[in-house]
Amino acid sequence: MEVIDRTITIVGCGPGSVDYVTGAAENAVDRAEVLVGAQRLLDLFQNSSAERVVVGGGISEVLEEIENRLSATSVTILVTGDPGLFSLAKLVIERFGRDRCRIIPGISSVQAAFAQIGLDWADAKIVSTHKQDPEPHPSLRSAEKIAILAGRKPSLKWIADHVLADFADDRRIFVMENLTLDDETIREVRHDELSTLNVGPNTVVVIVKRSLIE
Ligand SMILES: C[S@@+](CC[C@H](N)C(=O)[O-])C[C@H]1O[C@@H](n2cnc3c(N)ncnc32)[C@H](O)[C@@H]1O
């Protein structure tokens, strides 16, 4: 049997609280030689003795950093939420190849958001405005449940203009910040308030047809 040498482990770390880090994630980090991730994710693993590489926002620098390290060691990459949902994981897999990557799933911010309102999300439309505003898509207008990764101030105006424009009265809008963290905030807002809000980088907006959660 061919033994695959998976030199990269991508660990989903959940929305931010240590309570939402899985046992599988902890085990993977325990075995890590080099941990690469944002400071807030590295801080979740205080007991790890692995070398720590803090990365900021620049994707190409992160990929370069991983490439440099891989010549000498295996690398464990920490990502927010689940690696399968609008994650750096996709770019790492594209760059280094599926066979080299082992994925540890995590709890997504979208799961945490729907849990807050006690609603299933199997049929939810999930959109990211995290890096930039996406092209508006007609399917958003018919969706009864939408989760939008919205950690940029312009995201809220995009949602107000393109997602809610025609049928806001028939929808409930929840702005959820810092899910699972000590400063978690859940606000239900009106359509006309949305673009006036200031939100931080950890924000999910959930829009639900009113009749589903009345
Ligand atoms: C690059 S995406 C990563 C999504 C991640 N893979 C997931 O499954 O949640 C970053 C976005 O995740 C959302 N996010 C991450 N952590 C969050 C938290 N604790 N509370 C609310 N939103 C969060 C924000 O919408 C942010 O813009």
The ligand as a MOL file (V3000), in Angstrom:
LIG
                    3D

  0  0  0     0  0            999 V3000
M  V30 BEGIN CTAB
M  V30 COUNTS 27 29 0 0 0
M  V30 BEGIN ATOM
M  V30 1 C -12.0080 33.8730 5.9670 0
M  V30 2 S -13.6460 33.6570 6.5560 0 CHG=1
M  V30 3 C -13.4670 32.1340 7.3780 0
M  V30 4 C -14.7620 31.4030 7.6710 0
M  V30 5 C -14.5030 30.1120 8.4380 0
M  V30 6 N -13.8810 29.1200 7.5980 0
M  V30 7 C -15.7500 29.5070 9.0900 0
M  V30 8 O -16.0620 28.3460 8.8430 0
M  V30 9 O -16.3750 30.2080 9.9090 0 CHG=-1
M  V30 10 C -13.7030 34.8170 7.8670 0
M  V30 11 C -15.1280 35.1850 8.2230 0
M  V30 12 O -15.5980 34.2600 9.2050 0
M  V30 13 C -16.5410 34.9070 10.0380 0
M  V30 14 N -16.1540 34.6660 11.4390 0
M  V30 15 C -15.0660 34.0290 11.8890 0
M  V30 16 N -15.0920 33.9340 13.2420 0
M  V30 17 C -16.2440 34.5420 13.6430 0
M  V30 18 C -16.8480 34.7490 14.9150 0
M  V30 19 N -16.2980 34.3390 16.0670 0
M  V30 20 N -18.0420 35.4070 14.9450 0
M  V30 21 C -18.6300 35.8320 13.8150 0
M  V30 22 N -18.0980 35.6450 12.5790 0
M  V30 23 C -16.9210 34.9980 12.4990 0
M  V30 24 C -16.5620 36.3850 9.6490 0
M  V30 25 O -17.6610 36.5580 8.7810 0
M  V30 26 C -15.2710 36.5490 8.8680 0
M  V30 27 O -15.4180 37.5820 7.8800 0
M  V30 END ATOM
M  V30 BEGIN BOND
M  V30 1 1 1 2
M  V30 2 1 2 3
M  V30 3 1 2 10
M  V30 4 1 3 4
M  V30 5 1 4 5
M  V30 6 1 5 6
M  V30 7 1 5 7
M  V30 8 2 7 8
M  V30 9 1 7 9
M  V30 10 1 10 11
M  V30 11 1 11 12
M  V30 12 1 11 26
M  V30 13 1 12 13
M  V30 14 1 13 14
M  V30 15 1 13 24
M  V30 16 1 14 15
M  V30 17 1 14 23
M  V30 18 2 15 16
M  V30 19 1 16 17
M  V30 20 1 17 18
M  V30 21 2 17 23
M  V30 22 1 18 19
M  V30 23 2 18 20
M  V30 24 1 20 21
M  V30 25 2 21 22
M  V30 26 1 22 23
M  V30 27 1 24 25
M  V30 28 1 24 26
M  V30 29 1 26 27
M  V30 END BOND
M  V30 END CTAB
M  END
